[in-house]
Amino acid sequence: MLNAAALALLLASAATAFPANSTLNAPRKIGRRCTGQIQSLSDVAAAQECTTIVIGGFTVPAGSTFALSPPDGASVSLTGALTFGVQNWAGPLMTITGNDITFNGNGHEIVGNGDQYWDGQGINGGVTKPDPMLRINMGGTFTNLKLVNSPGRAIAIGGSSLTVSAITVDNCKSAGAAANSKSGGKPAGANTDGFDVSANSVTISGSTVNNQDDCLAINRGTGITFTGNTCTGGHGISIGSIASGVTVSNVQITGNTVTNSVNGLRIKTQAAASGSTVSGVTYSNNKLSGITQFGVIIDQSYPATLGTPGTGVVINTVTFSGTNTVAVGSAAKRVEVNCGSTSTCTGTWNWAGLTVTGGAVGAVKNAKITGGSF
């Protein structure tokens, strides 16, 4: 038996080897070897105790969140369409939380009925809209799902060590890009971001977004890859808007196609933000066409566009490698860079892999850029 001194030494050694924030001390959810069937929200509690979960098609009652928390290592599959009832409330419509989860939508739809909410004001005004449609706070793989008509943002990612693939976001099935009787001549859908990312170690690939806002918006995180995706009709691929006290680093935007969008590639930081950094952003082998406003824009004056830039966010090392081609419309600017100072947009940015054609030449303020044709 250990005496008191020996026990104290052993406990101290264990605390050093496995500190309090060690993943060994993270909550783990151990499931039972069974198959849980979900045909209504009343089935969720029992089904999510199983390591295999099968979700059938059903309608989720208005004003309710389908919140799923499978055990670690679980397999989840969707075998029919999920449709969400309509009610003016904050949402979200669906959440999934867990570690090392395998989710397969098998090509089925989740239907948000956004066309019954859209008023041209998005989540910033008008009627209250459930947002986001789907929140993924898990690690593992998430694949093969179609989201139709999100009331606000389609997918918000807050998990880590996550691979997302073969997702379709379709917010034009009921003419979200067109005006309706409530939108005052503006597109009916607004703030319908495809993917909002606030997480580490995330890869999104082989997906399609047809919407009325950012195809991708990275708000914070490190180790984020967006590759082989198609974006149509929205505001392009964005980092930001960057608020105070966040880090974005090691971002790879590669092999994507963007068509008929307001912006092509964008980094936007809030003018009033402080204590944040954006670093290690690489764009490679992307193809963009039909851009109506800015081919590439890096702007530190958000929410004003090309206003007085702030100086509280540092942007370092923005690179264009391989072959990135951007074709803009006649009324668009090819490239605009609006940095607060040379101390907020630091280093020499190698843009040898960028070619922008059409439109008009923009301005580069307080950034050192080499290479490229724009």
Buried (B, 14 or more C-beta within 10 A) or exposed (E): EEEEEEEEEEEEEEEEEEEEEEEEEEEEBEBEEEEBBBEEBEBBEEBBBBBBBBBBBBEBEEBBBBBBBBBBBBBBBBBBBBBBEBBEBEBBBBBBBBBBBBBBBEEBBBBBBBBBBBBBBBBEEBEBBBBBBBBBBBBBBBBBBBBBBBBBBBBBBBBBBBBBBBBBBBBBBBBBBEBBEBBEEBBBBBBBBBBBBBBBBBBBBBBBBBBBBBBBBBBBBBBBBBBBBBBBBBBBBBBBBBBEEBBBBBBBBBBBBBBBBBBBBBBBBBBEBEEBBBBBBBBBBBBBBBBBBBBBBBBBBBEEBBEEBBBBBBBBBBBBBBEBBBBBBEEBBBBBBBBBBEEBBBBEBBBBBBBBEBBEEBEBBBBEBEBBEB
